Amino acid sequence: MRLYLDIETYRPKKDDVFIDEKIIAIGIIEDWTSYIECSSVNDERKTNTFYFKEWEYGDEKNIICEFYKYLNKLKDSQYKKNRFLEVIGFNILRFDIPLLIQKGFKYGVDGIENLNKLWHGTFVKDYFQICLPLNNMMFKNLKLTLLTDKLKNIGVDIPEPYGLSENIAELYKNNRYDEIIKHLETDLSIIRIVDLNSKKLLKSF
């Protein structure tokens, strides 16, 4: 199965990345369709979307612990069925996953060795890395729009992002939680559409 992953964080200062950075929401789309089955990207009969929200769970520790309970249970169920779990996102190898490992260790979910092993036991598809050849192997200005614009040009319907990531801190400070989830929901939908159209995308270059 495929697990589309995105997190939102609150960082008071731009330079405090990984140092003073709180995970405030984790968004998940579970997709149980095969790429062959999913003839339409809008076919959501075998998908589940849900969120771990700091403002509902009480604090960061609770959402991290609940997320890892969920992830371990999911991996165990797939292992028993002799299936692999694929985690998909944008920039998750440089940001989301390292931060989740850091927080899991901080809150005593498990030791760093076992957390690394847990994530190593998944297949990870990061479209940030996939975009590199399309951006002259440069990280500067590397954005998902390199792929979404291309897909739009070949007729794939993709929703527009809801708001900007840099506005999340302000939304959080003002308790505008619904807008944070709307932003997260749209980002997850976009990365899923990109992934399901990846073959079309590669043929277009």
N, C-alpha and C positions, 0 to 999 in steps of 0.2 A: 504494500500500500504506500501511498504518497502522503507525506505530512508537510503542508505548506506552513511556514513559520515566520512570524514577525513579532518584534517586541517594541514597546515604546518606553522611553526612560525620561526621568526628570534629572536634569543636570543644571544646577544653579549658574555655573560658569563654564564657558566653552572649553577652557583648558583642563577641566576636571574630569575628562573622559576616563572611565575605569577607576578613578580615584574617589570622586564624590558623585556617583551616578546611581540613581535608584531606579530599578525596574518597576514601572507602574502598571503595565499591562502586557500580557502575552496573548497573541492571537494565533489560532490554529484552524486550518481547514484539513480535515481528514478526507482523503479521496480514495475510495475503494474501487474505482473503475480502472481498467487497463487503458493504455493509450489507444488501443484498437477499439475498445468498447465505447470510448468517449467520442462519438461522432460529432457531438456539439459541445462547445465549451460551456454552454448554458445548461447542460444536462446535469442537474444536481441531485439526482435520485439516490446516488450512493455517496453523498458527501455529508459531513457534519462540520459545522462551524461553531466555535465557542471561544470564550475569552476568560482568562484569569485576571481579575481586576483588583488592584491594590485597595481601592476605595470600598470594595465589597468584602474582601477577605480581611481587612483590618490593617495589615501592614505588609511590607515587602517579604518578610520571612515566610508568612503564610502562603503567599502566592507561589514562592519558589518551592516550598515543600510540597504543596498540592500539585504543582506542575511536574515535579519529579516522580511523585506517586503515579500520576497519569502516564508519564513517559515509560517508566519501568513496567507498569502493567501492560501497556501497549506493546512494548518490545517482547515481553514474555509471551503474549498471545500470538504474536507473529512467529516467534521462534518455534512454538509448539506446532504451528501449521507449516513449518519449514518455509516460511516466507521472510523476505527482507523488508526492512523499513527504510524508506528513502525520505530524507528531509530536504526541503527545497525552499530557497529564499533568495534574497538579494543582499550581499555583503554579510551573510551570516557566518562565514568562516573567519572574518576579521573582527566582527563585533558581537552579534547575537550569541553565538555558541561560546566564545571565550568568556563573555560576561555571565552567561548562565552557569558555566563551570565555576567561575570565581564566586558567584553568589551561593551555589550549591555547597561549596567548601566552607564559605563564611558561616552559613547557617546550619552546618553539621549534617547535611543530607548524606554525605559520604566523604571518604578521603579523596584527595586529588587524583590518586592512581585509579581508583574505581570510577570516578567521574569521567576521567579521560577515556577509560575503557568503554564506558557506557556510550559515549559519543563516537568513539572509534568504531563501535559495532553497528553504526548506521551508515548508509550511503548518503553523502551530502552533495547536492547539486546547487552551486552558488552562481547565479547569473551575473554577479559582479565580476567574477573571474572569467566567465564565458565571454563577457563583453570586451575583455582586454584586446584580443586581436582586431576588433572592430574600431579600436581607439588607438591604433598604432602602438600597442603594448604600453600605453601610458595610463597612469592612474588619475592624472589630473583631468577633471571634467568627465570622469567616467560615470555615466548615469544610465538608468534603465531606459530612458527615452531613446537611446541608440537602438533598442530593440522594439519598443512600442511604436515609434514613428515608422519603422520599417514595416511592421505588421499592419498598421493603418493604411500604408500605401498599397498593400496587396489585398485590402478589403476586409481585414479582421476588425471586428467591433470591440473596442477596448474602452472602459470607462476612464474618465479624467480623474486624476488624483484629487482627493478631498483635502484641501489645505496644504500647508507646508510643514515638514518635519521640524523646522526651526521654531515653529509657533507652538509646539506641544507644551513646552515649559510654561508659557503664558496661559494656555488653556487649563493646565493642571492647577496653577496657582489660583485661578478664578473658578475652580470647580466645574469647569465646562466638560464634564466627563463624556457626555454623549458625542461631542465633536471629536474627542480623542478616539473613541471606538469607531466612529464613522471613517476617520482617517485610516485607522488600522484595517477596517473591513475592506475599504477600497484598495489599499495596498496589497492585501492578500488576494483579492479578486484579480488584480492586474498581473501579479506574478504567476497565478494559476493559468490565466489565459496565455501568457507568454510561454509557459512550460508546455501546455497542451498543443501549442502551435509551433513548437520548436523545430519540427521537421520542415514545415513550410518556411520557417524563418531561415534555416540554413540553405535551403534551395534558392532563396531569393537573393543571396549574396554572390 
